[in-house]
Every structure is written in structure tokens, then in C-alpha cells.
Amino acid sequence: FAKIDIMERQAIICAVGTELQHRKGAAVKIFEAISESGVSVRAISQSAQEINISFIVNELDADTALKALHRVIFEIPNGKGLEG
């Protein structure tokens, strides 16, 4: 038999795109940004095709995590986001 734990009040956040498949260190940059924003990640999953990364955070931290994810994907200039 297995033990099942239920984590209530959690949010699943998912980054999807073919660029994730071709960018070395994309996951590192994503989770550095999440960590620097002060959000703890409870679980991580990546698809076999490497085109999406999903992670679970406390629902109270979801907005902060989304803003950090948006910043690292779309806003960081000069090749320091996922493009670099």
C-alpha cells in the first residue's frame, strides 16, 4: 500500500514553449527567478519532450511566482532571460 498526502491550497504553474527544449539552462533560470522572489517550490515536473515545465507553489505565492516567471521569460533584456 502507498501513503497519499494531500496538499491543500496549492497552485500549479506551467511554462510551455518549444524554446524550453532548445535553451540550455532554461530550468535553472526559471527556478533561480522563482527562488529569488522568495517563493518555495513544492514539486517540479517536466514533459518528456521538454517543452513544458510545471511546478507547484503555495496558492498565496502564485502571483509572485507568475511575475518572476514572466520577468525571466519576457522582460529581462540583453540576453539574460531565457533567450541568452
JOZI-V670115 format. One record per pair of residues at least 4 apart in sequence whose ideal C-beta (glycine too) atoms are under 6 Angstrom apart, sorted by the first residue. I is the first residue (numbers start at 1). J is the second residue. If there is no record, write none. Layout:
BEGIN
i:I j:J
i:I j:J
END
This chain:
BEGIN
i:9 j:59
i:10 j:56
i:11 j:57
i:11 j:59
i:11 j:62
i:12 j:54
i:12 j:56
i:13 j:55
i:13 j:65
i:14 j:52
i:14 j:54
i:15 j:53
i:16 j:52
i:18 j:51
i:19 j:23
i:20 j:26
i:20 j:51
i:21 j:50
i:21 j:51
i:23 j:82
i:25 j:29
i:26 j:82
i:27 j:53
i:29 j:72
i:29 j:82
i:33 j:68
i:33 j:72
i:34 j:39
i:34 j:65
i:34 j:68
i:37 j:64
i:37 j:68
i:39 j:57
i:39 j:61
i:39 j:64
i:39 j:65
i:41 j:55
i:41 j:57
i:42 j:56
i:43 j:56
i:44 j:55
i:45 j:54
i:46 j:53
i:47 j:51
i:47 j:52
i:57 j:61
i:57 j:62
i:57 j:65
i:61 j:65
i:70 j:74
i:71 j:75
i:72 j:76
i:72 j:81
i:73 j:82
i:76 j:80
i:76 j:81
i:79 j:83
i:79 j:84
i:80 j:84
END
